[in-house]
Amino acid sequence: MRKYIIPGVLSIALVATAVWGYYQYGERNDYHTYLDIQFQRQFYDMIGHVENLQVDLAKAMVSGSNPETIKHLNSTVQQAYLAQEKMTQLPFYHGAIRRTEEFLSQLGDYTTAMVNKSLEGQHLEPDEMQTLEELHQYANYLSQQLIELQQTVAAGGIKFGDLRREGNRDLGSVSDQMKDFNLIDIEERINEYPELIYDGPFSEHLKRVAPKLEGETISAQQAIDIANENFADQNFDEVVFFQEINNTSIKGYYLRATKNGADEGQEVSMAISQVGGHVVWYLDPRETGESQLDRPEAIEIAEEFLEKLGYENMVSTYLMAYEGQTIINFAYEQDDVIVYTDLIKVKVALDNGEIIGFETEGYLINHHERDIPEPKLTEEEAQEKLSSAVEVDNVRLALIPVAGNHEILTYEFKVQFGEDRYLIYIDAESGEQRQILLMIEEEDGTLVI
């Protein structure tokens, strides 16, 4: 009798295993379908931003008046940064993507410089117009290639989820598939675009200096532990190691996790630095609901989050709100001096106050204790360098970057001229005017150009 029991039990176990496996297979397919839809939404949004920026660039170049030129260049800046943000949320892990992100970032930065020049009443030089024309050509090429990729996806070709899953197994196969997507062609073409280096407080080239990270080199498991500790409130199901990050300024570990609770199944991602074990960035691409929080509440939440992670003496500088979320820029403060290069960005969901984005690259690369000199000019002496036509609202000391990866101590004057507000930076040693930025204060936040 016993000899019939064992086969029977094994048969039942086999059937149960098959049923459970089929159920898990279905659940997994549903989850990947959901992720693929989310990736497609981000991708289509990115295409829209790229198309908009190349149209705005064209309008700026044919505009015959400075106000119209400024208007379209300013719109180009916004579209470039939005396109870059959408691109960072896509499951592409290839050098082409990193290069394209840098292109979008530098396009936005260069256009910002041209806006600043136009605001001073100066017309763009022929070589600057030529650079804008070249950027427009590359943006147009990028737009065309992304539309072709969109058509490939719509026609039932390779799915974004396929790239994500195959990336777990074999990054080489993903690179081969990207050739079909023309992403490698995009990189080869964009590699030709002119290197854009100019003075600017948040220029991309400031990230090219060697990171000033200190501490022990951690393992992937230690990175997972750090992620769980820093984001304990996020209710993760499990944090898993995906791959090492070696093609950026800060080497690290790329991690993923899924959330429990109200956003069950939502995937988040993050990077932890190999040296020191710092969170380099964190991204939760969930959709946000109707806004329930105001600006001061969002800033307070972001400040508490930074304090919990051990970032002290961080001061909120500017913010921008859109689509139910707000991005808050924080700069380091040392001896009552704002250090703009030591930048941290925190994204807060305005529906429930959840942290859905976090980026510390500027801070991790540039932060160190400075030997800040005493200003040679007094505040009153520096103010004498301003135009008598402006009215000073506020003044503080600020350390700002200039060409050559140098920093200078300045007086930052927030002034009003007519209906507009500006930030004017006066060198605290020489009295030279170093920078003028226009502050566009809207309901959604403050944009500085």
C-alpha positions as a Markdown table, in Angstrom:
| # | Residue | x | y | z |
|---|---|---|---|---|
| 1 | Met | 0.0 | 0.0 | 0.0 |
| 2 | Arg | 2.8 | 2.3 | 0.9 |
| 3 | Lys | 4.4 | 2.0 | -2.5 |
| 4 | Tyr | 1.3 | 3.6 | -4.1 |
| 5 | Ile | 1.2 | 6.5 | -1.5 |
| 6 | Ile | 4.6 | 8.0 | -2.4 |
| 7 | Pro | 3.9 | 8.3 | -6.2 |
| 8 | Gly | 0.5 | 9.8 | -5.4 |
| 9 | Val | 1.9 | 12.4 | -3.1 |
| 10 | Leu | 4.6 | 13.2 | -5.7 |
| 11 | Ser | 1.9 | 13.6 | -8.4 |
| 12 | Ile | -0.1 | 15.9 | -6.2 |
| 13 | Ala | 3.0 | 17.9 | -5.4 |
| 14 | Leu | 3.9 | 18.1 | -9.1 |
| 15 | Val | 0.4 | 19.3 | -10.0 |
| 16 | Ala | 0.5 | 21.9 | -7.2 |
| 17 | Thr | 3.9 | 23.1 | -8.3 |
| 18 | Ala | 2.7 | 23.4 | -11.9 |
| 19 | Val | -0.4 | 25.4 | -10.8 |
| 20 | Trp | 1.7 | 27.7 | -8.6 |
| 21 | Gly | 4.3 | 28.1 | -11.4 |
| 22 | Tyr | 1.6 | 29.0 | -13.8 |
| 23 | Tyr | 0.1 | 31.6 | -11.4 |
| 24 | Gln | 3.6 | 33.1 | -10.8 |
| 25 | Tyr | 4.2 | 33.2 | -14.6 |
| 26 | Gly | 0.9 | 35.1 | -15.0 |
| 27 | Glu | 1.7 | 37.5 | -12.2 |
| 28 | Arg | 5.1 | 38.1 | -13.6 |
| 29 | Asn | 3.8 | 38.8 | -17.1 |
| 30 | Asp | 1.2 | 41.2 | -15.7 |
| 31 | Tyr | 3.9 | 43.1 | -13.8 |
| 32 | His | 6.2 | 43.3 | -16.9 |
| 33 | Thr | 3.3 | 44.6 | -18.9 |
| 34 | Tyr | 2.6 | 47.3 | -16.4 |
| 35 | Leu | 6.3 | 48.3 | -16.4 |
| 36 | Asp | 6.4 | 48.3 | -20.1 |
| 37 | Ile | 3.4 | 50.7 | -20.2 |
| 38 | Gln | 5.1 | 53.0 | -17.7 |
| 39 | Phe | 8.3 | 53.0 | -19.7 |
| 40 | Gln | 6.4 | 53.8 | -22.9 |
| 41 | Arg | 4.6 | 56.7 | -21.3 |
| 42 | Gln | 8.0 | 58.1 | -20.1 |
| 43 | Phe | 9.4 | 57.5 | -23.6 |
| 44 | Tyr | 6.6 | 59.3 | -25.5 |
| 45 | Asp | 6.8 | 62.2 | -23.1 |
| 46 | Met | 10.6 | 62.4 | -23.8 |
| 47 | Ile | 10.0 | 62.5 | -27.5 |
| 48 | Gly | 7.5 | 65.4 | -27.1 |
| 49 | His | 10.1 | 67.4 | -25.1 |
| 50 | Val | 12.8 | 66.8 | -27.8 |
| 51 | Glu | 10.5 | 67.8 | -30.6 |
| 52 | Asn | 9.5 | 70.9 | -28.7 |
| 53 | Leu | 13.1 | 72.0 | -28.0 |
| 54 | Gln | 14.2 | 71.7 | -31.6 |
| 55 | Val | 11.1 | 73.8 | -32.7 |
| 56 | Asp | 11.9 | 76.4 | -30.0 |
| 57 | Leu | 15.5 | 76.5 | -31.1 |
| 58 | Ala | 14.5 | 77.2 | -34.7 |
| 59 | Lys | 12.1 | 79.9 | -33.6 |
| 60 | Ala | 14.8 | 81.6 | -31.5 |
| 61 | Met | 17.2 | 81.6 | -34.5 |
| 62 | Val | 14.8 | 83.3 | -36.9 |
| 63 | Ser | 13.4 | 85.7 | -34.3 |
| 64 | Gly | 14.2 | 89.4 | -35.1 |
| 65 | Ser | 13.7 | 90.8 | -31.6 |
| 66 | Asn | 15.4 | 90.1 | -28.3 |
| 67 | Pro | 12.3 | 89.5 | -26.3 |
| 68 | Glu | 11.1 | 86.8 | -28.7 |
| 69 | Thr | 14.6 | 85.3 | -28.8 |
| 70 | Ile | 14.7 | 85.1 | -25.0 |
| 71 | Lys | 11.2 | 83.6 | -24.9 |
| 72 | His | 12.1 | 80.8 | -27.2 |
| 73 | Leu | 15.5 | 80.1 | -25.8 |
| 74 | Asn | 14.0 | 80.0 | -22.3 |
| 75 | Ser | 11.5 | 77.4 | -23.5 |
| 76 | Thr | 14.3 | 75.4 | -25.0 |
| 77 | Val | 16.0 | 75.3 | -21.6 |
| 78 | Gln | 12.9 | 73.9 | -20.0 |
| 79 | Gln | 12.3 | 71.3 | -22.7 |
| 80 | Ala | 15.9 | 70.1 | -22.7 |
| 81 | Tyr | 15.9 | 69.5 | -18.9 |
| 82 | Leu | 12.5 | 67.8 | -19.0 |
| 83 | Ala | 13.7 | 65.5 | -21.8 |
| 84 | Gln | 16.8 | 64.7 | -19.8 |
| 85 | Glu | 14.7 | 63.8 | -16.8 |
| 86 | Lys | 12.4 | 61.5 | -18.8 |
| 87 | Met | 15.4 | 59.8 | -20.3 |
| 88 | Thr | 16.9 | 58.9 | -16.9 |
| 89 | Gln | 13.8 | 57.0 | -16.1 |
| 90 | Leu | 14.1 | 54.6 | -19.1 |
| 91 | Pro | 15.6 | 51.1 | -18.7 |
| 92 | Phe | 18.5 | 51.7 | -21.1 |
| 93 | Tyr | 22.0 | 50.9 | -19.8 |
| 94 | His | 24.4 | 51.9 | -22.5 |
| 95 | Gly | 27.0 | 54.6 | -23.0 |
| 96 | Ala | 24.8 | 56.1 | -25.7 |
| 97 | Ile | 22.2 | 57.0 | -23.2 |
| 98 | Arg | 24.8 | 58.7 | -20.9 |
| 99 | Arg | 26.1 | 60.7 | -23.8 |
| 100 | Thr | 22.6 | 61.7 | -24.9 |
| 101 | Glu | 21.8 | 62.9 | -21.4 |
| 102 | Glu | 24.9 | 65.0 | -21.3 |
| 103 | Phe | 24.0 | 66.5 | -24.7 |
| 104 | Leu | 20.5 | 67.5 | -23.4 |
| 105 | Ser | 22.0 | 68.9 | -20.2 |
| 106 | Gln | 24.7 | 70.9 | -22.0 |
| 107 | Leu | 22.2 | 72.1 | -24.6 |
| 108 | Gly | 20.1 | 73.5 | -21.8 |
| 109 | Asp | 23.1 | 75.0 | -20.1 |
| 110 | Tyr | 24.4 | 76.6 | -23.3 |
| 111 | Thr | 21.0 | 78.0 | -24.2 |
| 112 | Thr | 20.8 | 79.5 | -20.7 |
| 113 | Ala | 24.1 | 81.3 | -21.3 |
| 114 | Met | 22.6 | 82.7 | -24.5 |
| 115 | Val | 19.5 | 83.8 | -22.7 |
| 116 | Asn | 21.7 | 85.7 | -20.1 |
| 117 | Lys | 23.5 | 87.4 | -22.9 |
| 118 | Ser | 20.3 | 88.4 | -24.7 |
| 119 | Leu | 18.9 | 89.8 | -21.4 |
| 120 | Glu | 21.9 | 92.2 | -21.3 |
| 121 | Gly | 20.7 | 93.6 | -24.7 |
| 122 | Gln | 23.4 | 92.0 | -26.7 |
| 123 | His | 22.8 | 90.2 | -30.0 |
| 124 | Leu | 24.3 | 86.8 | -30.4 |
| 125 | Glu | 27.6 | 86.6 | -32.4 |
| 126 | Pro | 27.7 | 84.7 | -35.7 |
| 127 | Asp | 29.7 | 81.9 | -34.1 |
| 128 | Glu | 27.1 | 81.6 | -31.3 |
| 129 | Met | 24.3 | 81.4 | -33.9 |
| 130 | Gln | 26.3 | 78.8 | -35.7 |
| 131 | Thr | 26.6 | 76.7 | -32.5 |
| 132 | Leu | 22.8 | 77.0 | -32.0 |
| 133 | Glu | 22.3 | 75.9 | -35.6 |
| 134 | Glu | 24.5 | 72.8 | -35.0 |
| 135 | Leu | 22.7 | 72.0 | -31.8 |
| 136 | His | 19.4 | 72.3 | -33.7 |
| 137 | Gln | 20.6 | 69.9 | -36.3 |
| 138 | Tyr | 21.6 | 67.3 | -33.6 |
| 139 | Ala | 18.4 | 67.8 | -31.8 |
| 140 | Asn | 16.4 | 67.3 | -35.0 |
| 141 | Tyr | 18.4 | 64.1 | -35.7 |
| 142 | Leu | 17.8 | 62.9 | -32.2 |
| 143 | Ser | 14.0 | 63.6 | -32.6 |
| 144 | Gln | 13.9 | 61.6 | -35.9 |
| 145 | Gln | 15.7 | 58.6 | -34.4 |
| 146 | Leu | 13.5 | 58.6 | -31.3 |
| 147 | Ile | 10.3 | 58.7 | -33.5 |
| 148 | Glu | 11.7 | 55.7 | -35.5 |
| 149 | Leu | 12.2 | 53.9 | -32.2 |
| 150 | Gln | 8.7 | 54.8 | -31.2 |
| 151 | Gln | 7.3 | 53.3 | -34.4 |
| 152 | Thr | 9.3 | 50.1 | -33.8 |
| 153 | Val | 7.8 | 49.7 | -30.4 |
| 154 | Ala | 4.3 | 50.4 | -31.7 |
| 155 | Ala | 4.7 | 47.9 | -34.5 |
| 156 | Gly | 5.3 | 45.1 | -31.9 |
| 157 | Gly | 9.1 | 45.1 | -32.0 |
| 158 | Ile | 11.4 | 44.9 | -29.0 |
| 159 | Lys | 9.7 | 46.1 | -25.8 |
| 160 | Phe | 11.2 | 48.3 | -23.2 |
| 161 | Gly | 10.6 | 45.5 | -20.7 |
| 162 | Asp | 12.6 | 43.1 | -22.9 |
| 163 | Leu | 15.6 | 45.5 | -22.6 |
| 164 | Arg | 15.2 | 45.6 | -18.8 |
| 165 | Arg | 14.9 | 41.9 | -18.4 |
| 166 | Glu | 17.7 | 41.0 | -20.8 |
| 167 | Gly | 19.8 | 43.6 | -19.2 |
| 168 | Asn | 19.7 | 41.4 | -16.1 |
| 169 | Arg | 21.2 | 38.5 | -18.0 |
| 170 | Asp | 23.4 | 39.9 | -20.7 |
| 171 | Leu | 24.2 | 43.5 | -21.3 |
| 172 | Gly | 26.0 | 42.6 | -24.5 |
| 173 | Ser | 22.7 | 41.4 | -26.1 |
| 174 | Val | 21.1 | 44.7 | -25.2 |
| 175 | Ser | 23.8 | 46.6 | -27.0 |
| 176 | Asp | 23.2 | 44.5 | -30.1 |
| 177 | Gln | 19.5 | 45.2 | -29.9 |
| 178 | Met | 20.2 | 48.9 | -29.5 |
| 179 | Lys | 21.7 | 48.9 | -32.9 |
| 180 | Asp | 18.2 | 48.2 | -34.2 |
| 181 | Phe | 17.0 | 51.1 | -32.2 |
| 182 | Asn | 19.7 | 53.4 | -33.7 |
| 183 | Leu | 20.8 | 54.5 | -30.2 |
| 184 | Ile | 24.4 | 53.7 | -31.0 |
| 185 | Asp | 24.0 | 55.7 | -34.2 |
| 186 | Ile | 22.7 | 58.6 | -32.0 |
| 187 | Glu | 25.8 | 58.4 | -29.8 |
| 188 | Glu | 28.1 | 58.4 | -32.8 |
| 189 | Arg | 26.3 | 61.4 | -34.2 |
| 190 | Ile | 26.1 | 63.3 | -30.9 |
| 191 | Asn | 29.8 | 62.7 | -30.2 |
| 192 | Glu | 30.4 | 65.2 | -33.0 |
| 193 | Tyr | 28.6 | 68.1 | -31.4 |
| 194 | Pro | 30.7 | 71.0 | -30.1 |
| 195 | Glu | 31.9 | 70.8 | -26.5 |
| 196 | Leu | 30.0 | 73.6 | -24.6 |
| 197 | Ile | 32.1 | 75.1 | -21.9 |
| 198 | Tyr | 31.2 | 78.5 | -20.5 |
| 199 | Asp | 30.8 | 80.3 | -17.2 |
| 200 | Gly | 27.7 | 79.2 | -15.3 |
| 201 | Pro | 26.9 | 78.3 | -11.7 |
| 202 | Phe | 25.4 | 74.9 | -12.6 |
| 203 | Ser | 27.4 | 74.0 | -15.7 |
| 204 | Glu | 27.7 | 70.3 | -16.6 |
| 205 | His | 31.5 | 70.6 | -16.9 |
| 206 | Leu | 31.8 | 71.2 | -13.1 |
| 207 | Lys | 31.0 | 67.5 | -12.7 |
| 208 | Arg | 34.2 | 66.5 | -14.6 |
| 209 | Val | 36.5 | 67.1 | -11.7 |
| 210 | Ala | 37.7 | 64.2 | -9.7 |
| 211 | Pro | 35.1 | 63.3 | -7.0 |
| 212 | Lys | 36.2 | 64.3 | -3.5 |
| 213 | Leu | 34.7 | 61.2 | -1.9 |
| 214 | Glu | 36.4 | 59.6 | 1.1 |
| 215 | Gly | 35.8 | 56.4 | 3.0 |
| 216 | Glu | 36.1 | 52.7 | 2.6 |
| 217 | Thr | 35.1 | 50.8 | -0.5 |
| 218 | Ile | 31.9 | 48.9 | 0.1 |
| 219 | Ser | 30.5 | 45.7 | -1.3 |
| 220 | Ala | 27.2 | 45.2 | -3.2 |
| 221 | Gln | 25.6 | 43.7 | -0.1 |
| 222 | Gln | 26.7 | 46.7 | 2.0 |
| 223 | Ala | 25.1 | 48.9 | -0.6 |
| 224 | Ile | 21.8 | 47.0 | -0.2 |
| 225 | Asp | 22.0 | 47.4 | 3.6 |
| 226 | Ile | 22.6 | 51.2 | 3.1 |
| 227 | Ala | 19.6 | 51.5 | 0.8 |
| 228 | Asn | 17.4 | 49.7 | 3.3 |
| 229 | Glu | 18.6 | 51.9 | 6.1 |
| 230 | Asn | 18.3 | 55.2 | 4.2 |
| 231 | Phe | 14.9 | 54.4 | 2.7 |
| 232 | Ala | 13.3 | 52.5 | 5.6 |
| 233 | Asp | 10.2 | 54.6 | 5.4 |
| 234 | Gln | 9.6 | 53.6 | 1.7 |
| 235 | Asn | 8.3 | 50.2 | 2.5 |
| 236 | Phe | 10.4 | 48.2 | 0.0 |
| 237 | Asp | 9.6 | 44.5 | -0.6 |
| 238 | Glu | 13.3 | 43.7 | -1.3 |
| 239 | Val | 16.3 | 45.6 | -2.6 |
| 240 | Val | 18.4 | 43.7 | -5.1 |
| 241 | Phe | 21.7 | 44.3 | -6.8 |
| 242 | Phe | 21.5 | 44.8 | -10.6 |
| 243 | Gln | 24.9 | 45.8 | -11.8 |
| 244 | Glu | 28.0 | 47.9 | -11.1 |
| 245 | Ile | 28.2 | 51.4 | -12.4 |
| 246 | Asn | 31.6 | 52.2 | -13.9 |
| 247 | Asn | 31.0 | 54.7 | -16.7 |
| 248 | Thr | 30.2 | 57.7 | -14.6 |
| 249 | Ser | 32.2 | 60.1 | -12.4 |
| 250 | Ile | 31.1 | 58.2 | -9.3 |
| 251 | Lys | 31.5 | 54.5 | -9.5 |
| 252 | Gly | 28.8 | 52.6 | -7.6 |
| 253 | Tyr | 26.2 | 49.9 | -7.4 |
| 254 | Tyr | 22.9 | 50.1 | -9.3 |
| 255 | Leu | 20.0 | 48.7 | -7.2 |
| 256 | Arg | 16.3 | 48.0 | -7.7 |
| 257 | Ala | 13.4 | 47.4 | -5.4 |
| 258 | Thr | 9.6 | 47.1 | -5.5 |
| 259 | Lys | 7.3 | 48.8 | -3.1 |
| 260 | Asn | 4.6 | 47.5 | -0.8 |
| 261 | Gly | 1.5 | 49.2 | 0.4 |
| 262 | Ala | -0.5 | 51.6 | -1.7 |
| 263 | Asp | 2.1 | 51.5 | -4.5 |
| 264 | Glu | 2.6 | 47.8 | -4.4 |
| 265 | Gly | 4.6 | 46.5 | -7.4 |
| 266 | Gln | 6.0 | 50.0 | -8.2 |
| 267 | Glu | 9.6 | 49.6 | -9.1 |
| 268 | Val | 12.2 | 52.1 | -7.8 |
| 269 | Ser | 15.9 | 52.3 | -8.6 |
| 270 | Met | 18.9 | 53.9 | -7.0 |
| 271 | Ala | 22.7 | 54.1 | -7.1 |
| 272 | Ile | 25.1 | 53.8 | -4.1 |
| 273 | Ser | 28.7 | 54.9 | -4.4 |
| 274 | Gln | 31.4 | 52.3 | -4.0 |
| 275 | Val | 33.5 | 54.7 | -2.0 |
| 276 | Gly | 31.9 | 55.8 | 1.2 |
| 277 | Gly | 28.5 | 54.2 | 0.5 |
| 278 | His | 26.6 | 57.4 | -0.4 |
| 279 | Val | 23.3 | 57.5 | -2.2 |
| 280 | Val | 24.1 | 59.1 | -5.6 |
| 281 | Trp | 20.5 | 59.1 | -6.8 |
| 282 | Tyr | 17.1 | 57.6 | -6.2 |
| 283 | Leu | 14.1 | 57.5 | -8.5 |
| 284 | Asp | 10.5 | 56.5 | -7.9 |
| 285 | Pro | 8.7 | 57.1 | -11.2 |
| 286 | Arg | 5.2 | 56.7 | -9.8 |
| 287 | Glu | 2.3 | 58.8 | -11.0 |
| 288 | Thr | 1.3 | 61.6 | -8.6 |
| 289 | Gly | -2.2 | 62.5 | -7.6 |
| 290 | Glu | -3.8 | 65.9 | -6.9 |
| 291 | Ser | -1.5 | 68.2 | -4.9 |
| 292 | Gln | -2.3 | 68.4 | -1.2 |
| 293 | Leu | 0.9 | 70.2 | 0.0 |
| 294 | Asp | 2.1 | 73.7 | -0.4 |
| 295 | Arg | 5.6 | 74.9 | -1.1 |
| 296 | Pro | 6.8 | 75.4 | 2.6 |
| 297 | Glu | 5.5 | 72.0 | 3.5 |
| 298 | Ala | 7.4 | 70.4 | 0.7 |
| 299 | Ile | 10.6 | 72.2 | 1.6 |
| 300 | Glu | 10.2 | 71.1 | 5.3 |
| 301 | Ile | 9.8 | 67.5 | 4.2 |
| 302 | Ala | 12.9 | 67.7 | 2.0 |
| 303 | Glu | 14.9 | 69.3 | 4.8 |
| 304 | Glu | 14.0 | 66.6 | 7.2 |
| 305 | Phe | 14.9 | 63.9 | 4.7 |
| 306 | Leu | 18.4 | 65.4 | 4.2 |
| 307 | Glu | 18.9 | 65.7 | 7.9 |
| 308 | Lys | 18.0 | 62.0 | 8.4 |
| 309 | Leu | 20.6 | 61.1 | 5.8 |
| 310 | Gly | 23.3 | 63.2 | 7.6 |
| 311 | Tyr | 23.4 | 66.2 | 5.2 |
| 312 | Glu | 23.9 | 69.2 | 7.5 |
| 313 | Asn | 24.0 | 72.9 | 6.7 |
| 314 | Met | 22.0 | 72.5 | 3.5 |
| 315 | Val | 19.9 | 75.6 | 2.4 |
| 316 | Ser | 17.0 | 75.5 | 0.0 |
| 317 | Thr | 17.7 | 77.8 | -2.9 |
| 318 | Tyr | 15.3 | 77.3 | -5.7 |
| 319 | Leu | 12.4 | 75.0 | -6.6 |
| 320 | Met | 10.2 | 74.1 | -9.5 |
| 321 | Ala | 6.8 | 72.4 | -9.3 |
| 322 | Tyr | 5.0 | 70.5 | -12.1 |
| 323 | Glu | 2.7 | 67.6 | -12.6 |
| 324 | Gly | 2.0 | 67.1 | -8.9 |
| 325 | Gln | 5.7 | 67.1 | -7.7 |
| 326 | Thr | 8.3 | 69.7 | -6.8 |
| 327 | Ile | 12.1 | 69.6 | -7.3 |
| 328 | Ile | 14.0 | 71.5 | -4.6 |
| 329 | Asn | 17.6 | 72.6 | -5.0 |
| 330 | Phe | 19.7 | 72.7 | -1.8 |
| 331 | Ala | 23.2 | 74.2 | -1.6 |
| 332 | Tyr | 25.7 | 73.8 | 1.2 |
| 333 | Glu | 26.4 | 76.6 | 3.6 |
| 334 | Gln | 29.8 | 77.1 | 5.3 |
| 335 | Asp | 30.5 | 80.1 | 7.6 |
| 336 | Asp | 27.3 | 81.8 | 6.3 |
| 337 | Val | 28.5 | 81.5 | 2.7 |
| 338 | Ile | 26.3 | 79.6 | 0.2 |
| 339 | Val | 28.4 | 77.1 | -1.9 |
| 340 | Tyr | 26.4 | 76.6 | -5.1 |
| 341 | Thr | 28.5 | 73.8 | -6.5 |
| 342 | Asp | 27.7 | 71.5 | -3.5 |
| 343 | Leu | 24.2 | 70.8 | -4.9 |
| 344 | Ile | 21.6 | 68.3 | -3.8 |
| 345 | Lys | 18.2 | 67.9 | -5.5 |
| 346 | Val | 15.2 | 66.5 | -3.7 |
| 347 | Lys | 11.9 | 65.6 | -5.5 |
| 348 | Val | 8.8 | 65.6 | -3.3 |
| 349 | Ala | 5.4 | 64.2 | -4.3 |
| 350 | Leu | 2.8 | 66.8 | -3.5 |
| 351 | Asp | -0.1 | 64.4 | -3.0 |
| 352 | Asn | 1.4 | 62.7 | 0.1 |
| 353 | Gly | 4.8 | 64.2 | 0.7 |
| 354 | Glu | 6.7 | 61.1 | -0.3 |
| 355 | Ile | 10.3 | 61.5 | -1.5 |
| 356 | Ile | 10.2 | 60.3 | -5.1 |
| 357 | Gly | 13.6 | 61.6 | -6.3 |
| 358 | Phe | 17.0 | 62.4 | -4.9 |
| 359 | Glu | 20.3 | 63.4 | -6.6 |
| 360 | Thr | 23.6 | 64.2 | -4.8 |
| 361 | Glu | 26.1 | 64.0 | -7.6 |
| 362 | Gly | 27.1 | 67.7 | -7.5 |
| 363 | Tyr | 27.5 | 67.5 | -3.7 |
| 364 | Leu | 29.5 | 64.3 | -3.7 |
| 365 | Ile | 31.9 | 65.5 | -6.5 |
| 366 | Asn | 32.5 | 69.0 | -5.2 |
| 367 | His | 32.0 | 68.9 | -1.4 |
| 368 | His | 34.9 | 69.7 | 0.9 |
| 369 | Glu | 35.6 | 72.1 | 3.7 |
| 370 | Arg | 36.9 | 75.3 | 2.0 |
| 371 | Asp | 39.4 | 77.8 | 3.3 |
| 372 | Ile | 37.1 | 80.7 | 2.5 |
| 373 | Pro | 38.9 | 84.1 | 2.7 |
| 374 | Glu | 37.5 | 87.1 | 4.3 |
| 375 | Pro | 36.0 | 89.5 | 1.7 |
| 376 | Lys | 38.2 | 92.4 | 0.9 |
| 377 | Leu | 35.2 | 94.6 | 0.1 |
| 378 | Thr | 32.5 | 95.4 | 2.6 |
| 379 | Glu | 28.9 | 94.8 | 1.8 |
| 380 | Glu | 28.5 | 98.6 | 1.3 |
| 381 | Glu | 31.5 | 98.8 | -1.0 |
| 382 | Ala | 30.2 | 96.0 | -3.1 |
| 383 | Gln | 26.8 | 97.5 | -3.3 |
| 384 | Glu | 28.3 | 100.7 | -4.8 |
| 385 | Lys | 29.3 | 98.6 | -7.8 |
| 386 | Leu | 25.6 | 98.1 | -8.6 |
| 387 | Ser | 23.5 | 100.3 | -10.9 |
| 388 | Ser | 21.7 | 103.1 | -9.1 |
| 389 | Ala | 18.6 | 102.0 | -11.0 |
| 390 | Val | 18.2 | 98.8 | -9.0 |
| 391 | Glu | 16.6 | 98.4 | -5.6 |
| 392 | Val | 18.4 | 95.8 | -3.3 |
| 393 | Asp | 16.1 | 93.4 | -1.6 |
| 394 | Asn | 18.6 | 91.0 | 0.0 |
| 395 | Val | 22.4 | 90.3 | 0.0 |
| 396 | Arg | 24.5 | 87.4 | 1.1 |
| 397 | Leu | 27.9 | 85.9 | 0.5 |
| 398 | Ala | 28.1 | 83.1 | -2.1 |
| 399 | Leu | 30.9 | 80.9 | -3.5 |
| 400 | Ile | 30.2 | 80.5 | -7.2 |
| 401 | Pro | 32.1 | 78.5 | -9.9 |
| 402 | Val | 33.9 | 80.1 | -12.9 |
| 403 | Ala | 35.8 | 78.8 | -15.9 |
| 404 | Gly | 38.7 | 76.5 | -15.2 |
| 405 | Asn | 36.9 | 74.8 | -12.3 |
| 406 | His | 37.7 | 77.6 | -9.9 |
| 407 | Glu | 35.5 | 79.1 | -7.3 |
| 408 | Ile | 35.3 | 82.8 | -6.2 |
| 409 | Leu | 33.8 | 84.5 | -3.3 |
| 410 | Thr | 31.0 | 87.0 | -4.2 |
| 411 | Tyr | 28.3 | 89.1 | -2.8 |
| 412 | Glu | 25.0 | 87.8 | -4.1 |
| 413 | Phe | 22.6 | 90.8 | -4.4 |
| 414 | Lys | 18.9 | 90.1 | -5.0 |
| 415 | Val | 17.6 | 93.2 | -6.7 |
| 416 | Gln | 14.5 | 94.6 | -8.3 |
| 417 | Phe | 14.4 | 96.6 | -11.5 |
| 418 | Gly | 11.0 | 97.5 | -12.6 |
| 419 | Glu | 8.8 | 94.5 | -12.3 |
| 420 | Asp | 11.7 | 92.0 | -12.6 |
| 421 | Arg | 14.0 | 90.6 | -10.0 |
| 422 | Tyr | 17.7 | 89.7 | -10.6 |
| 423 | Leu | 20.6 | 88.1 | -8.9 |
| 424 | Ile | 23.8 | 90.1 | -9.3 |
| 425 | Tyr | 27.1 | 88.6 | -8.2 |
| 426 | Ile | 29.9 | 91.1 | -7.3 |
| 427 | Asp | 33.5 | 89.7 | -6.7 |
| 428 | Ala | 34.2 | 90.2 | -3.0 |
| 429 | Glu | 37.9 | 90.8 | -3.8 |
| 430 | Ser | 38.0 | 92.9 | -6.9 |
| 431 | Gly | 34.5 | 94.4 | -7.1 |
| 432 | Glu | 34.1 | 93.0 | -10.6 |
| 433 | Gln | 30.5 | 92.0 | -11.7 |
| 434 | Arg | 30.7 | 88.3 | -12.3 |
| 435 | Gln | 27.2 | 87.2 | -13.1 |
| 436 | Ile | 23.7 | 88.5 | -13.6 |
| 437 | Leu | 20.7 | 86.1 | -13.5 |
| 438 | Leu | 17.1 | 86.9 | -14.1 |
| 439 | Met | 14.6 | 85.4 | -11.6 |
| 440 | Ile | 11.4 | 84.3 | -13.2 |
| 441 | Glu | 9.0 | 83.8 | -10.2 |
| 442 | Glu | 5.8 | 82.0 | -11.1 |
| 443 | Glu | 3.2 | 80.0 | -9.3 |
| 444 | Asp | 5.1 | 76.8 | -10.0 |
| 445 | Gly | 8.4 | 78.1 | -8.6 |
| 446 | Thr | 11.4 | 80.2 | -9.4 |
| 447 | Leu | 13.4 | 79.7 | -12.6 |
| 448 | Val | 16.8 | 81.4 | -12.7 |
| 449 | Ile | 18.2 | 82.2 | -16.2 |
